[in-house]
Amino acid sequence: DFATPRAILTGHDYEITCATICAELGLVISGSKEGPCLIHSMNGDLLRTLEGPVRLEGPENCLRPKLIQASREGHCVIYYENGLFCVFSVNGRLQATMETNDKIK
């Protein structure tokens, strides 16, 4: 038997740097190198775009997601390359932010 994809997820303009699946809610959340994080259904439908807080213009201030995790309660935590943590609801609302100088892996 050959494995075939269940769905093809589209919407990112750059390479994917992080992704998570929340099977309980039927969601796939992914982040790309130079763009926002996207929430898709397991069927491949684009549901939401998660935009981090507005930063100053310029390439050094671009929010680049490195780690992403979703909870079964409907929260999504994203760690960005510049030390910023953001918590979003699955409805796309930014709920909290926190900055750290620590290196998170």
C-alpha positions, 0 to 999 in steps of 0.5 A, spaced: 500 500 500 502 506 498 501 512 503 497 518 500 496 525 503 489 526 506 489 533 504 494 539 501 494 545 505 496 551 501 497 559 503 504 560 505 508 563 501 515 561 504 518 555 507 514 552 513 518 552 519 514 549 524 507 545 525 502 542 529 496 538 529 491 538 534 487 532 533 482 533 538 479 540 534 481 537 527 486 543 526 493 543 523 497 550 525 503 551 521 508 557 521 512 559 515 519 563 514 517 570 513 510 570 514 504 569 519 501 562 522 495 559 518 490 554 521 487 549 517 482 544 518 484 537 517 480 537 510 485 542 508 480 548 508 484 555 510 480 557 517 484 563 520 491 567 519 495 568 526 498 575 526 503 577 531 503 583 534 505 589 529 513 591 530 517 596 527 518 595 519 524 592 517 527 585 516 530 585 523 523 586 526 519 580 522 516 575 526 519 568 524 515 563 528 520 557 530 516 553 535 508 552 535 504 548 540 496 547 540 492 545 546 485 541 546 482 547 550 483 551 543 489 555 545 495 556 540 502 558 543 507 560 538 515 562 539 518 567 535 525 567 533 526 574 536 524 571 543 517 573 543 511 568 545 504 569 543 498 566 545 492 565 540 485 563 541 483 558 535 479 564 533 485 568 531 485 572 537 491 574 540 490 573 548 497 574 551 505 576 549 511 575 553 518 577 551 524 573 553 532 573 552 533 566 553 534 561 547 528 556 547 529 550 543 
